[in-house]
Amino acid sequence: MSKGIVERYASFVASNSRFVILAFLVITALVGAGAIVGESEDGEIGQFETDSPERDALQEIESTYDTDDAIVTQIVVREEDGDVLTRESLLNSLRLQQEIRENESINSTLQETGGMVGIENVVATAASVEDRRNQRGNGSAAEAGESGQFPPIDVQIEALESRSDEEVESLLQRVLDPDATVPGGDPYEFLPSDYEPGTTSADARITFVFQADESGSGEDPADAYNAQLAIESLVDQRFDGAFVFGQGITDDASSRAVGDSFTIITPVALILVLGVLGIAYRDVADVLVSVVGIAIVMAWLAGVQGWLEVPSSQLLIAVPFLLIGLSIDYSLHVVMRYREARNGSLDTDGKSTGVRDQTTAMRLAVVGVALALAAATFSTGIGFLSNYVSPLRAIRDFAVLSAAGIVATFLVFIALVPAMKLEVERLFQRFGRDRRKPAVGGGSGPINYLLSGTVTLAQRAPVAIIAVALVAAVAGGYGATTIDTEFNQADFLPEDAPEWAKSLPGPFAPDSYDVRNNLAYLSDNFRQQGEGSEAQILLRENVTSPATLDAIEQTTNSPDEESTIVRRSDGTAAVESPVSLIRTVARQNETVANAVAERDTDDDGLPDRDVVAVYDLLFDADSERASSVLARGEDEQYQSARLLVGVQADASSQSINEDVQAFASTIEGNAPVTAIATGGPVISAGLQDALLETLIQGFAVTLVVILVFLVALYWWRHRAPGLGVVTLAPVVVALAWLLGTMAVFDIAFNSETAVITSLAIGLGVDYSIHLSERFVDERSRRESLESALSAAVTGTGGALLGSAATTACGFGVLALALSPPLQRFGIVTGLSIVYAFVACVILLPCLFAVRERVLDWRTTA
């Protein structure tokens, strides 16, 4: 864009402001219609699959084994320093199950068989079996319970109600005997990991509610999630220390936390943003013009998303914040340049000619900022668009939407906002008000003094300032090598509000949120079921070898205490495998028990020869259980085995992956099998690592593309390619500072925060280009470096300060949110803006000064 083209464009906008406003209103209506006409449903991170043994193993499991896709709701009853195994407590849970069954909206979501199961069902079933034995004789025990089926809930309630507290205590002793064969299931799976086997008291227990997923592909099971909330209400009515956990519960808590956060934050953010804008503009009309411009940009963004049918995702949350930051920045530059021109302190030849009329002032303002805005738009837009090479759709959508929004911001603030500003000024003039306000940073106020101080530093000690900045950058870079890169879904759950928030009046007071603490309690005390709480290991080759059973047994019996793999109350790993299947079925089936005993030469309860025959008997005795951990081919040969590994749902997917991989490796090292770790958390770890890798690659591509563009731009316009490197240097330094600070405050650099960190590049490049363009322009018509730096920093730096203060306050206030993702967004965004501004107004002038000295040295050498 040459100077002549810019001047002609500026003259057109200044002379045809009403036409520009009308044209933009029409374009806004057309583009914004996409928000209504188009479709932009919620989406995931992206359908991204990598060729890996883990994914191949999961696909084999899904095609070979009967997998349970049930939605699991977990009800935890706890009594600190109390007992939840009393007759009254157990009956309370049974009556709760009866209420759930009687509630049609809940009951319709339950699985047809095995919809609810807890230790209360095991105990009541044992009581019912005893009653039947007494009535019909010992042979009827299998009629209810031993097959894993429970009698009707009213029969269970009646069986317990008919017993006294002492009789229930005696029944518990028999049910919880470690050597007992219990009809209805293993009671220990419903008790906490610190439960002492054989005792008849516990401070907590868990009940599982299994719901059917009737939703379509890619849709949330809304009915099941709503049922979880209804179950929670029923539990609260019956128990004081109980809680319900499930995806519907966490989704509801997260949604309410976001709503509460914005209820608290919005007034604070508006006051801060409008207050800072008011200080920067010192004019209500200019603030309103800026706000209207931001609203137009947001309308364009929503319209483009709708027309392109870009699905919403967590990654896209950064886009509107980026555009708001750029909009405020662009608006301040346009308005401040207009004020400089209006007061006679800005001219194309560097000479002040006194007060100018509004049209001339706006023409000069647009000429003064157009090239800088265009360069910032192109470099930032191309930088974000470079992420389009990612294999993840969500990142490609993020790249396209960011680039489109940046272009929209440029068009609105280089055309519509100048036109609106000019019409507002003309309207004031019609009412007899000829307004001339100083630009922020001008005059002799504190802002001018602060900005002038950076010029003094650049003149007196540029090398020292650069050295300090580089040392801090190196330290930040080193910190980045130690930064946590793990992705933990528990970090997205809301935290309970601090005391100051709870003391807020009426509608501003937030709810209480204990969902995160509840998940931690579950993970620490129980073998959970459901999404994210279970990994898998696929064993191939020689699965009928006795050595394979021994390896599984040894690895299960000696879990790492620091591992994320859940341990049972007896200290063993919570793993369902062919080993656990043999022991469970052998306790209930005499034929299997005899077959195992005949083949057990070392008295460990496992066959040491002819394992195939034992497996065949397992399928005869309980084919459903057997087919969940063993797979036979068409030739009836055993092809593989599956281990279901309970893991702590509140641990990071990377930690789970590491521990399950180690578990599999130990088995593989002690048996003639191939053991492959897989399952939801393991696959998620691979996905998150791949996502983070693509984002880091996107960072690198973005920086390279921007560097090439800036070098080419300054070579073409000024024959000074080194200016491109100088302009980008503060951005890289600020990014290093940001990563180092994240390491210090233990903020993980993962796929979530990496997207937020990209704002540091976007806004940093924008700030640097504005100051560089102003410096080059001032230096070309001023005799001394000092005067050029002073004019550039106090002129453009004032607008940058207003922009940085506004966006940093507006987004930094999100650190007060109850939702952890919003907190991290606020902290990282606020830091990125502050660091970008500091690097721009302090480091960049020093680089200009050193560059000038080097050029002088080369000239005189």
N, C-alpha and C positions, 0 to 999 in steps of 0.2 A: 504494500500500500504506500504509494509515493505521497510526498507532501502536497503536490498539486491536487491529487484525488481527494485527500483528506480535507483540504480547504474548500473544494467544490461541494463535498458532501456536507461539511459543517454549514456552509452558506445555505444549502437547500433546507436543512433541518431548521435553522434559525429563521428562515424566511417563509417556511411553509409548516409551521408548528401545528396548526389546526388540522391540516390534511394528514400529518404524521399521526396525530392522536386518533383521528377517525379511522385511518388505515389499521392501526394497531388494535383498536376496539373490534374491528371486523375480524382480523386475524386471530385475536384472542377468542372470539366466539367460535370460530371454526376449529381452532386447535383444542380449546377447552372442551368442546363437545365430545371429544374422545373419552373424557372421564365418565360420560353418561352412556354414550353409544358403545364404546369399546368394552372389553372384558379384561379384568386384571385380578383374577382370583388369587387367593393365598397359595404360595408355592413353597417348596422345600429348597435346601441348599442346591440341589440339582441331581439329576439322574447321572451319576458318575460311577462308572465301574472300571476297576483296574484288573488286568489279568494277574491274578495272584493265586498261590496255593490255598490261601485262606478262603477266598471267594469260591474257588472251585470246590473246596470241601463243603462249604455251606450249601452250594447248589446240589451237590451229591446227597447231602443230608435231607434237603427239602424234597428231593425226588425219590428218596429211598425209604425214609422213616416217616412214621405217623407223627407229625409235629402238631402241637397244640397251639392254636392261634387265639386262645381265649384272652379276653381282657380281664385282668386280675385286680380286684379290690381287696385291700388288706385292712382288717379291723384288729387293732391292738388294744387289749384291755390290760391296764397296769395299775398296780397299787404299790407305791413306794413304801417300803417297810411293812408291807401287808401281804395278803395271800389272795390270789385270783383263782385258786382251785377249790374254793369252798362250794358247798352245795348251792348256796344262794347265788354266787357269782356264775356258776355254770348254768343254772336254770335261767338266770337273766339273759345269758347269751342265746340259749335255746328259744326263749320267748322272743328275743330280738329276731332270730331267724324266722320264727313264725310270722311276726309282723311284716318282715320283708316279703315273705311268700304271699301274704294277704294284700300287699300293696301292688296293684296290677301294673302300674308304670314301672316298678322295679322288677317284679317277677317276670315280666315279658322280656327282660334283657338277660335273664339267667340262662345258663346252659341247661338242657333238658335233664342231663344226668350229672350228679356231682356238683350242683350249683353252689353249695356252701359246705365247707368242712373246717372243723376246728377240734380241739381236744374235747370240747363239750360234747361233740357228736360221738367221738370215740368212747368216752366214759358212758354216755347214755346208751350207746349201742351195746357195750359190754353188759350194762344193767339189763337191757332188753333181752339179750341172749341168755343171761342167767334166769330171767323170768320164764322164758320159753323152755329152758332146760328143766326147770322145776315143774312146769306144766306138762311137758311132752316127753321128757327124757333127754339124755345127752346127745342123741343122734340128730337133734334139730339145730345144732349150733350153726351149721352152714347156711341155714335159711336166711339169716340176717347178720351181716357183718363180715364173715370170713371171705366173702367174694369181693369185699371192698365197697359193697352197697350198704347204705344206712337205712334203717326202717323209717317210716314216715315221722315227721317232726313231732306230731302229737303223741306218737308212741314213745318217742325218746323223752319227751317232757313228762309223760305219765310214769315212765320207768324211774326217773330221778325223783319226782315228787313223792313217790311211794316209799322212798327211803329216808331215813333220818340222817342227821349230820354225821353220826358215828358210822352208819352203814356206808355212806358215800366215802368217808375217809378210808374205810376198809376196802371198798371197791377200788379206790385210787391206788392203794398199796399193791393190789393185784395187777392193775392196768399198767402201772409205772415200774413194775419189776423188770429190770433189764433183760432177764431171761424168759420173760413171759411171752406167749403167743397171743396177741391181742386182736380180736375181731374188729374190723373196720379201719385198720391202718396203724401206722407208727405214731404213737402219741408224742414222741420227742420232736417231731418236725414242727410242732406247734408251740414249743417251749423255747425260752431264750438260751443262748449259747452258754451262759454261766449257770444254768440249772444243774443241780447235783442229781445225777441219775438215782432213782429209787426213792427219793424223798417225795412227800405228798403236798408240798407247798411250793409256790413260785410267785415272784413279784410281777410277772407279765406273761401273757400268752397271745397267740395270734390266730385269727380265723381268716380263711381265704374265701372270697366270693368270686366265682368264675362266671363271667358274662360273655355272651356270644357277640361277635362283631358282625352286625348286619349292614354295616355301611358299605358303600360302593368303593371301588378302587381309588385310593388317594384321598378319600374323604374321612373326616373324623367321625367316630361313632357317637353322634350327639346324644342319642337315647341312653346309651350306656353311661356316658359321662354325666348326664343329668340324673341318672339313677344313683350314681355315686354320691352326689350332693344330697339326694333324698335319704340315702343310707346314713350319711353323716349326721343328718338331723335326727334320725331315729336313735343313733348311738348316743348322741349328746343328751337325749332325754332319759336314757337308761343308766349311763355311766358317767362318773365325774372324771376319772383319769384315763379315759379311752380316747383314741383318735382313729380316723379313717384315712387311708392313703391310697391314691390311685391317680392316673393321669388326668381324669376329670377334676379331681380335687386340686392338683397342682396348676392346671390350666386356669381354673377359676381364681385361685389365689394370686397367680401372676397377673391376670387381667385386672383384678381389683387393686392390686398393688400399683400397677401402672396408673390406673385411674386416680387412686389416692395421691400418688406422687405428683401427677399433673395438677390436682386440686390444690396441693400445697405449693408447688413450684411455680405454676403459671402466674399468680399475682406477683410473686417475688421477681420472676424473670421479666415480666412486663415492666415493673417499676424500675428495675436495673437497666434494662435495654432502653426504655424510653427516657430514663433519667440520663444515661450516658449520651444517647442521641441528642437529647435536649441540650446537654452541656456542649456537645460538639457543634451542633447547628445553631443553638440559641435562637431557634425560630420554629414555631409550631407548624407553619406552612411547609417548611422544608422537611420536617419530620414526616408529615402526612404524605408528601410527594414520594419520599423514600419508601414508606410503608405500602403505598399503592403500587409502586414498582415491584416490590417483593411479592405482593399478592398476585400480580400479573404473571410473574415468573412461576409461582406455585401453580397457577391455573394452567400454564403451558406444560409444566412438568406432569401434572395429573392427566392432561389431555394426551400428551405423547405416550405416557404409560398405557392409557386406554387404547389408543389407536394401534399401538404396537403389540397390544395384548401381553404386556410384560407382567408376569405374576408377582405379587408382593412376597418379599422374603426378608429375613433379618438383615441381610447385607444391604438392602436398599434404604435402611433407616438413615444411613450416612448421607444420602444424596440431598434431601431437602436442607439438611444442616449445612452442607457444603455450599449450596446455592444461596442460602440466606446470608452466609458469611461473605460470599463473593458479591452479592447484591448490595449489602451495606458498604462494602469497600468501594465498589464501582460508583455508588451513589455519592459517597463522600468526596471522591475525586472529582466527579463532575461538578458538584455544587461548590466545592472549595475553589476549583479553577475558575468557575463563573464569578465567585466573589472577588478573587484576585484581579480578574479582568475588569470587573465592574468598578473596582476601586482604583484602577489605573496602575496596579503593580505587576501586570502581566501583559506582554506584547510579543509579537513574533520576532521582533528584532532586539528584544531585551530592553527597550527604552520605554519608560513610563510616559504616557501622554495625558494623564489625568483621567477623570471620570468618563466612562463610556456609556452609551445607551445599552438597553438590555439585549437587543439583537446582536450588536457587535460583540458584547461581552460573551454571549452564549456561543457565538461563532468561534471566538478565540478559545473559549473553554473546551469546546469539542475538538478543535485542532490540537490543543495542548494534551488531551488525554487519549485521543482516538488510537494513536499508534501503540501506546502503552497498553490500553485495554485490549486491542486486537492481538498484540503479542502475548499478553497474559492469557487471553482466551484460547489462542491457538495452542500454546505450549501446554496449558493445563488440560484443555480438551483432548489433545492428541495423547498426552500422558495417560489420562484415564482410559481413553479408547484403546490404548495398547493392551489393556487387560482382556480384550476380546479374543486373544489367542488362547485363553484358558479353555480346557475341556469341560468345565463346569458351566451349565447354562446360567445359573444365578450370577456368576461373575461376569459372564458375557452381557447379561441384562444390566448389571451394575455399570459396566463400561459404556454401553450404548446410552443408558438413561443419564448417566453423569455427563457424557459428552454433549448430548442433546440439551440438557439443562444449562450447561455452561454457555453454549451458543445462544440459548434463549436469554440468559442473563445479559450477555453482551449486547444483543439486539435491543432489549428493553432499555438498558441504561445508556446506550449510545444514541438512541433515537427517541423513544417514548418519554423517558424521564427528562431529558433536556427540553423537549417540546412542552411537557406539562409544567416544568419549572418556569419556562419563558411565559406561558400563558398566565400562570399565577402572578408573576411579577407585573405583567401588563394589566391584570385585573386590579392589583393594588394601586397601580399608577392612575387608573381611571378614577379611583376614589381619593386621589390626591396624595398618595403615599409613594414617594420615590425611595425605595429601600436599597441601602448599601450596608452590608454587614461584613466584618472582617473574617478572613479564613482562619480556621483553628490553627494555632501555632504561630499566627502572625502577631504583629505588635510586640509588646514587651511583657506579656504575662508569664505565669509560671510554666505553661506548656512550651512557650518559646524559649524560656531559660533552660528547661530540661533538654529540649532538642538541640539547642546551641551547645550545650555541654558535650554532647556526643561529637559535634564537629571539633570542639577543642581537643577532645581525646584523640580524634583521628589525626589532628595536626601535630600534637605533641608526642604521643606515644603509640603510633599505629602498630609497630612491630610487637610491642609488649601486649597490646590488646589481642592481636592475632594469635600470639603465642598462648595466652591464657585460654582463648576460645578453642584452639586446637588441642591443648592439654585436656580441657573439659570434654572435647569431642572424642579424644582417644579413650578417656576414662569411660565415657558413655558407650563407646564401641566395645570396650572390654566387658562392661556390664551387660551389653546385649548378648555376649557369648554365654553368659550365665543365666539369662532370663528364662523363666519357665515357659515352655511352649505347649503344655498340656491343656486339653480341652475337657472341662468337667461340666456335665449337665446340671449338677447340683449348684453350680455357681450362678445359675439363672433363676433359682428359686428365690422368692422374696424373703427379706429378713424382717423381724419385728421392728416396729417403729421405735426410735429413741424416745426418751422421756419428754424432751421438749416438744416433739411432735404430738405425743399423746395428750399434752396439756393444751393443745390448740382448741379454740372454741368450736362448738357445733359442727357445721358441715365440713370444716377443715380437719377435724380429728380423724386420723386413719383407723382402720380396723387393726386387730391383732393378727399377726401372721406367724404361725409356728410350724408351717409345712416343712421348712428347711431343717429345723430341729427334729421334727418327726422322722424325716428321712434318715438323718444321722443316727437316731435311736434304732430305727429298723435295721440299718446296715450294721450297727455294732452288736445287735442282739439276736437277729433272726436270719434264717435262710429264707430270703424273699422269693417270690415268684412274680413273673410278669416281665415286661420289657425293661431291658437294661440291668436286670439282676441275675442274668444267667449267661454263661459262655459255654462253648461246646468244644470237644476234642474228638476228632474222627481218627479211628485206628484202622489202618489197612494192613493186609497181609498177616498171616499167622495169628489171627485173632482167637483161634482155638488152642493155641499153645499154652500149657500150664505156666510158662514163664511170663506170659502176658498178664495172666491173672495175678501172679505174684508181684509183678512190677506195679500194677494198678493198686494193689493192696498196700505195698510199701510206701508208695508216693502219697496215697490218701492218708495213711496213718502218721505221716511226719510232715505236715504242712509248715511252711515258714510262718512264724508268729507275726511278722510284719507284712505278710502277704495280704492282698485284697480279696483272696479266696476265703469265703466264709467257713468257719469251723463249727462243728456240732458241739453239743454239751460234753461229749466224751473226748474232745480235743482233736478229732479227725476232721479232714476236709469234707465239706458238704458236697459230695459228689455222688451222682447216680450213675452206676456203671454195671457191667456184667457181674462184678464182684458183689455189689450191694443187692443186685437182683437175686443171685444165688442164695445169699444169706436170708433175704426176706422170704422168698418162696419156700426155702427149706424149713423155715420155722412154721409155716402154715400147711405144708404138704408133705406127708410122710414118705411118699414115693420118692420125691426129689431129695429129701433128707437122707434116706437110705442109699440112694445112688451116689450122693456126694460122699457119704461116710465110707462106702466101699472103695472109692477112688482117692481118698485122702490118706496119704502116707505119713504126713507130718503133723496131723491134728490141728491144722489152722482153719478148718471149715471150708476148704476149697479143694476141688479135685486136682490131683497131680498126674492124672492120665485120663485118656478117653474123654476129653472135655466136650467133644461133639455130642456124645450121648447125653451128657448132663444138659447141654443147651437144648437138645431135642425135647427132653422132659420138661424143661422150663416153658417151652412153647405149648406143650400139651397141657401143662398146669395153669398157665396164665399167659395166653398169647398176646394180650394187650400190653402187659408190662414188658414181656420179652421183646416184642417188636419195637419198643421204644429205645432199646439199647443194642439190639443185635439185628443184622440184616442178612437174609438168605437170598441167594440168586435163584433163577429158574431151576437149576440143577440141585436145589436144596443144600448147596454148599454155603458156608458162612463167609461172606465177603468182607464185612467190616463190622466194627463196633463203635458205639457212640457213648461219650461221657458227657453228662450234663453237670456243669460246674457252677455252684452258687458263688456269686461275687457281690461285693459291696457296691450297691447302686449309687452311693454318693462319692465313689472314687472316680478319678479321671479315666477316660477310656484308654489312654496310653499306659497308665499304671496297671490296669486290668490286663491289657494285652501282654505286657511284659511278664506278669505273674503267670498267666495261663500258658504263655509260650514256654516259660521255664518248667511248668508242671508237665506239659507235653514232652518237652525235651528229656526230662528225667525218666519218664516212662519209656520213651524211645531208646534211651541209653541202656536200659536194663531189660529190654525185651526185643524179640525179632520182629518188630512192627514199625510202621511209619505212623507217627503221631502228629496230627496237624491241628493247631489251635484255630478256632473259628467262632462264629456266633456274633450276635449283635454288637457287643462292646469291642470285640476284636476288629470287626469290619469297620466300625465307627472310627477306631483309632487310625486305621489305614486311610479312611476317607479324610479325616481331619488333617493328618500329616500331608496327604496329597494336596488338600485345599490350601494349607499354609504354604506349601512349596510353590504352588501356582501364584499365590499372592506375592511372595517374595520375588519370584521371577518377574511378576508384573511391576514391582517396585523398581527392579533393575532396568527393565525395558523402559519404564516411564522416565527414569533419570537419564538414560542414554538418549532417548528420543528428544527430551527437552534440551539436553546439552547440545546435541547436533543442531537442533533448531536455533538455539540462541547463538551458537558460534556462527552459523550461516547467516542469521539475521544481522548480527553486528558486523560481520565481514562485508555483507552486501550494502549496508547502509553507511557504515563508518570506516570500512577497511580495518576494523579492530576486532578480529575474532577472539582475542583474549578476554574481551569484555563479557563474552558469553560464559566463559569459565568463571570469571569473577562474580557474575550475577548468580550463578547456580551454587557457588560455594557456601553461602550462608544457609541455603536450604538443606544441604547435606549435613552441615554442622548442627543445625537445629534438630534434624532427624536423629543424629547421634545423641544429642542431649536428651531428647525425648525417650529413646530406648533405654538409656542409662537410668533415667529417673523411674521408668517403669520397673526396671530390675530392683532399684532401691526400695520401692514401695510394694514390691511383690505383685505387680500386675502382670498377668501372663500375656505373652505375645503369641496369640493363637489366631485362628481364622476370624474370630470376632473382632479383636482389638487391632488386627492387621488392617482391616478395612477402615477402622476409625483412624488409624495412624496415617492412612493415605491422605487425610485432610492436611496433615503437616506439609506434605509435598504440594498439594493444590494451593493452599493459602500462602505457603512460603514462596513459591514461584511467583504468585501474583504480587506479593509485597515487594520482592526483589526487583521485578521488572519495572514496577512503577518508579521505584527510587532510581534505578539505573537509567531509565529513559529520561527522567527529570534531570539527573546529573549530566548526562551527555548533552542534553539540550542547553542547560545552563553553562556548561563548560565551553561550549562552542561560541558563546558570545560574551563571556566574562574573562577578564585578564588573569585573575588569580584563582588558584585552586580553592583557597579558603572561601572566597565569595561564592564560587560555584557550589561548593559543598553546603555552605550555609543556606543558600537559596533553595537548594534541592531538599535538604533535610528538614528545614523549617516549613517549607511549602508542602511538599508531598508527605513528609513525616507526620505532620499534623493530621492529615487525612488518615494515614496509616494508624496513628494512635487512636483516633476516634473509632476506626473500624475494628482494631484489635480489642480495644476496651469493651466495645459493644458486644462483639461476638463471644469474647472470653467470658464476660459476665452472663450473657444469655445462656450459653451452653454449659459453662462451669457450674451454674446453679443446679444442674442436674445431679451433681454430686450429693445433693440433699435427698435424692429420690430413695424410695423404699425398694425399688427394683434394682438388683445388682447390675443388670446390663445397662440401665440408664445411669447408674452411678459411674460405672467404668467409662461410659460414653462421655459424661460430663468432665471427669478428671482428665482423660486422655485428650479430649478435644480442647479443653481449656489450656492445658500445658502446651499442646502443639501450637496454639495461636500465640501464646505469650512468648514461647521460644522463637517462633518465626519472626515476630515483631522485634524482639531484642537482637536477634542475629542480623536483621535487616538494618536497623537504625544505628547499631553500634559497630558490628563487624564489617558490614559492607562499606561504610565511609572509610574505614581504616584500609580496606583492600584497595579502594580507589586511590587513597593517598600513597600507598606503597607502589601501586602500579605507576602512578605519575612520577614518582622518584626514579623508578627503574627506567621509564621512558626518557626522563631527563638525563640520566646517567649514560644511556645508550647514545643519546644525541651528542653529548659533550665528549664521549670517549673517542 
